[in-house]
Amino acid sequence: MRLRPPLRMSVTKRGEKEQRLGEFIGEYLAEARTARPQPSLEILLIARSVDSPVVRAVAGLASEIAAAGYSLRLIVGQADRESLPPGWVLSEAVEVDCEVRWARKPRLIEAHEQLVLGPQTCWTGDTMRRDPAKCDAYETFTDACTDTAASASVSFERLWQASEPLFGRAPSARYLGEALGAIRRH
């Protein structure tokens, strides 16, 4: 008999989503500090836009993420003038090693939002085409399943390769607005 992976699936009201994601990320970071062997120190994130609750949850924990030595790779589905606040950065209070790409091709918007924290821990949300502010949202928390986290990592890497760089790794999060100028020239 095969055991089912520890999976927490729920439908969450939009006001609770950012809080639940923040708690999930915070718990992971607390456990990762004492884990042996040390897990990967990179967070992988696919989000509809920088206003997505998952991006806000990560940004809210930027100081903990930086203190733990984690870097962030972020893919956004929407990166136009209307969806990005002018001068957006992940965190103004702390520097986070961050690389951002844009899922420019329309078919890539069919991907689900996802967050991969480590080799056994990930979160999956609605597709990037669905506005999380309009209705309740689907989400799945996985915190002890290597297969699920590995599958999420593979899908992230494939989408990463198909996405267009907005800005590269830097000692601090750069303004996306400056990077968008390069996109508009294409």
The 8 nearest C-alpha neighbors of each residue, nearest first, counted from 0:
[[1, 2, 3, 4, 5, 144, 146, 6],
 [0, 2, 3, 4, 5, 144, 146, 6],
 [1, 3, 4, 0, 5, 144, 6, 143],
 [2, 4, 1, 5, 6, 144, 0, 143],
 [5, 3, 144, 6, 2, 143, 141, 147],
 [6, 4, 143, 141, 3, 144, 142, 7],
 [5, 7, 141, 4, 140, 8, 139, 142],
 [6, 8, 140, 139, 141, 9, 5, 142],
 [9, 7, 139, 138, 140, 6, 10, 137],
 [10, 8, 138, 11, 137, 139, 7, 140],
 [9, 11, 137, 136, 138, 135, 12, 8],
 [12, 10, 136, 135, 16, 9, 13, 15],
 [11, 13, 135, 14, 15, 16, 136, 10],
 [12, 14, 16, 15, 135, 11, 132, 131],
 [15, 13, 12, 16, 17, 18, 11, 132],
 [16, 14, 18, 13, 12, 17, 19, 11],
 [15, 17, 19, 13, 18, 14, 11, 20],
 [16, 18, 52, 20, 56, 19, 15, 21],
 [17, 19, 21, 15, 16, 20, 22, 56],
 [20, 18, 22, 16, 21, 17, 15, 23],
 [19, 21, 23, 17, 22, 18, 56, 16],
 [22, 20, 56, 18, 24, 19, 23, 25],
 [21, 23, 25, 19, 20, 24, 26, 18],
 [24, 22, 20, 26, 21, 25, 19, 27],
 [23, 25, 27, 21, 26, 22, 20, 28],
 [26, 24, 22, 28, 27, 23, 21, 29],
 [27, 25, 29, 23, 24, 28, 22, 30],
 [26, 28, 24, 30, 25, 29, 31, 23],
 [27, 29, 31, 25, 30, 26, 24, 32],
 [30, 28, 26, 27, 31, 32, 25, 33],
 [29, 31, 27, 28, 32, 33, 26, 34],
 [32, 30, 34, 28, 33, 29, 27, 38],
 [31, 33, 30, 29, 34, 28, 67, 37],
 [32, 34, 31, 30, 35, 29, 37, 36],
 [35, 33, 31, 37, 32, 36, 30, 38],
 [36, 34, 37, 33, 38, 31, 32, 30],
 [35, 37, 34, 38, 33, 31, 39, 32],
 [36, 38, 35, 34, 39, 31, 32, 33],
 [39, 37, 117, 40, 36, 31, 118, 34],
 [40, 38, 41, 117, 37, 118, 116, 42],
 [39, 41, 69, 38, 70, 68, 42, 117],
 [42, 40, 70, 69, 39, 71, 43, 116],
 [41, 43, 71, 116, 115, 70, 72, 44],
 [44, 42, 115, 72, 114, 71, 73, 41],
 [43, 45, 114, 73, 113, 72, 74, 46],
 [46, 44, 74, 112, 113, 73, 75, 114],
 [47, 45, 112, 75, 48, 74, 44, 51],
 [46, 48, 127, 76, 75, 77, 51, 112],
 [49, 47, 77, 50, 75, 51, 46, 76],
 [48, 50, 51, 54, 83, 75, 47, 46],
 [51, 49, 48, 52, 55, 54, 82, 83],
 [50, 52, 48, 54, 53, 49, 47, 46],
 [53, 51, 17, 55, 54, 56, 50, 16],
 [52, 54, 56, 55, 51, 17, 57, 20],
 [55, 53, 57, 51, 56, 52, 49, 58],
 [54, 56, 58, 52, 53, 57, 59, 51],
 [57, 55, 21, 53, 59, 17, 54, 58],
 [56, 58, 54, 60, 59, 55, 61, 53],
 [59, 57, 61, 55, 60, 89, 56, 90],
 [60, 58, 56, 57, 61, 55, 21, 90],
 [59, 61, 57, 58, 63, 62, 64, 56],
 [62, 60, 58, 64, 63, 59, 65, 57],
 [61, 63, 65, 64, 60, 93, 66, 92],
 [64, 62, 66, 60, 61, 65, 67, 28],
 [65, 63, 61, 67, 62, 69, 66, 60],
 [64, 66, 68, 62, 67, 63, 95, 69],
 [67, 65, 63, 68, 64, 62, 69, 61],
 [66, 68, 64, 65, 69, 63, 32, 28],
 [69, 67, 65, 66, 64, 40, 70, 41],
 [70, 68, 40, 41, 64, 67, 65, 71],
 [69, 71, 96, 41, 97, 42, 95, 40],
 [72, 70, 97, 42, 41, 43, 96, 73],
 [71, 73, 98, 43, 97, 99, 44, 42],
 [74, 72, 99, 44, 45, 98, 43, 71],
 [73, 75, 45, 100, 101, 99, 46, 44],
 [76, 74, 101, 46, 48, 47, 77, 102],
 [77, 75, 47, 102, 108, 101, 48, 46],
 [78, 76, 48, 75, 47, 79, 82, 101],
 [79, 77, 82, 83, 76, 101, 75, 48],
 [78, 80, 82, 81, 77, 83, 179, 176],
 [79, 81, 83, 82, 78, 84, 176, 179],
 [82, 80, 79, 83, 84, 78, 77, 85],
 [81, 83, 79, 80, 78, 77, 84, 48],
 [84, 82, 80, 81, 85, 79, 78, 49],
 [83, 85, 87, 86, 82, 81, 80, 176],
 [86, 84, 87, 176, 83, 80, 175, 174],
 [85, 87, 174, 176, 84, 88, 175, 177],
 [88, 86, 174, 84, 85, 175, 89, 83],
 [89, 87, 90, 174, 172, 173, 91, 86],
 [90, 88, 58, 172, 87, 91, 61, 95],
 [91, 89, 88, 92, 93, 58, 61, 94],
 [90, 92, 93, 88, 89, 94, 172, 87],
 [91, 93, 90, 94, 62, 61, 89, 95],
 [94, 92, 90, 62, 91, 95, 61, 65],
 [93, 95, 171, 172, 96, 170, 90, 65],
 [96, 94, 171, 65, 97, 172, 93, 70],
 [95, 97, 70, 170, 171, 169, 71, 168],
 [98, 96, 71, 172, 168, 95, 72, 70],
 [97, 99, 168, 72, 167, 166, 73, 71],
 [100, 98, 73, 165, 166, 74, 72, 164],
 [101, 99, 164, 74, 165, 163, 162, 73],
 [100, 102, 75, 163, 103, 162, 74, 76],
 [103, 101, 162, 76, 104, 107, 75, 163],
 [102, 104, 101, 162, 105, 163, 76, 107],
 [103, 105, 106, 107, 102, 108, 162, 161],
 [106, 104, 107, 108, 103, 102, 109, 76],
 [107, 105, 108, 104, 109, 110, 103, 102],
 [108, 106, 109, 105, 104, 110, 102, 103],
 [107, 109, 106, 110, 127, 105, 128, 76],
 [110, 108, 107, 126, 106, 127, 128, 111],
 [111, 109, 108, 126, 107, 127, 112, 128],
 [112, 110, 126, 125, 127, 124, 113, 109],
 [111, 113, 46, 45, 124, 126, 123, 127],
 [114, 112, 123, 45, 122, 44, 124, 111],
 [113, 115, 44, 122, 121, 43, 116, 45],
 [116, 114, 121, 43, 117, 42, 120, 44],
 [115, 117, 42, 120, 121, 114, 43, 41],
 [116, 118, 120, 119, 115, 39, 38, 121],
 [117, 119, 148, 145, 120, 149, 38, 116],
 [120, 118, 145, 144, 143, 148, 117, 142],
 [119, 121, 142, 117, 116, 141, 148, 118],
 [122, 120, 115, 141, 114, 148, 116, 140],
 [121, 123, 140, 114, 113, 139, 141, 115],
 [124, 122, 113, 139, 138, 112, 114, 111],
 [123, 125, 138, 112, 137, 111, 113, 139],
 [126, 124, 111, 137, 112, 136, 127, 138],
 [127, 125, 111, 128, 110, 129, 112, 109],
 [126, 128, 47, 108, 129, 111, 112, 110],
 [129, 127, 126, 108, 109, 130, 47, 125],
 [130, 128, 127, 126, 131, 125, 47, 133],
 [129, 131, 132, 133, 128, 127, 134, 47],
 [132, 130, 133, 129, 136, 134, 13, 135],
 [131, 133, 130, 134, 13, 135, 51, 136],
 [134, 132, 131, 130, 135, 13, 129, 136],
 [135, 133, 132, 131, 136, 13, 12, 130],
 [136, 134, 12, 13, 11, 10, 137, 131],
 [135, 137, 10, 11, 131, 134, 125, 138],
 [136, 138, 10, 125, 124, 9, 11, 135],
 [137, 139, 124, 123, 9, 8, 10, 136],
 [138, 140, 8, 123, 122, 7, 9, 124],
 [139, 141, 122, 7, 6, 8, 121, 142],
 [142, 140, 6, 121, 120, 122, 143, 7],
 [141, 143, 120, 119, 144, 121, 140, 5],
 [144, 142, 119, 5, 120, 141, 145, 4],
 [145, 143, 119, 146, 147, 4, 142, 148],
 [144, 146, 119, 148, 147, 118, 149, 143],
 [147, 145, 149, 144, 148, 150, 119, 4],
 [146, 148, 150, 149, 144, 145, 151, 119],
 [149, 147, 151, 119, 145, 150, 121, 146],
 [150, 148, 152, 146, 151, 147, 145, 153],
 [149, 151, 147, 153, 152, 148, 146, 154],
 [152, 150, 148, 154, 149, 153, 155, 147],
 [153, 151, 149, 155, 150, 154, 148, 156],
 [152, 154, 156, 150, 155, 151, 149, 157],
 [153, 155, 157, 151, 152, 156, 158, 150],
 [156, 154, 152, 158, 153, 157, 159, 151],
 [157, 155, 159, 153, 158, 154, 152, 160],
 [158, 156, 154, 160, 159, 155, 153, 161],
 [157, 159, 161, 155, 160, 156, 162, 154],
 [160, 158, 156, 162, 157, 161, 155, 74],
 [159, 161, 157, 158, 162, 156, 163, 155],
 [162, 160, 158, 159, 157, 163, 102, 104],
 [163, 161, 102, 159, 101, 160, 100, 158],
 [162, 164, 101, 100, 102, 165, 103, 161],
 [165, 163, 100, 166, 101, 99, 162, 167],
 [166, 164, 100, 178, 99, 101, 163, 179],
 [167, 165, 164, 99, 98, 178, 168, 100],
 [168, 166, 98, 169, 99, 164, 165, 97],
 [167, 169, 98, 97, 96, 166, 170, 99],
 [168, 170, 171, 96, 167, 97, 172, 98],
 [169, 171, 96, 94, 95, 168, 172, 97],
 [172, 170, 94, 169, 95, 96, 173, 97],
 [171, 173, 97, 88, 95, 89, 94, 96],
 [174, 172, 171, 88, 175, 169, 166, 177],
 [173, 175, 86, 176, 88, 87, 177, 172],
 [174, 176, 178, 177, 87, 179, 173, 86],
 [175, 177, 179, 174, 178, 86, 85, 87],
 [178, 176, 175, 179, 180, 174, 181, 86],
 [179, 177, 175, 180, 165, 176, 181, 166],
 [178, 180, 182, 176, 181, 177, 175, 183],
 [179, 181, 183, 178, 182, 177, 184, 176],
 [182, 180, 179, 184, 183, 178, 185, 177],
 [183, 181, 179, 184, 180, 185, 178, 165],
 [182, 184, 180, 185, 181, 179, 79, 178],
 [183, 185, 181, 182, 180, 179, 178, 177],
 [184, 183, 182, 181, 180, 179, 163, 103]]
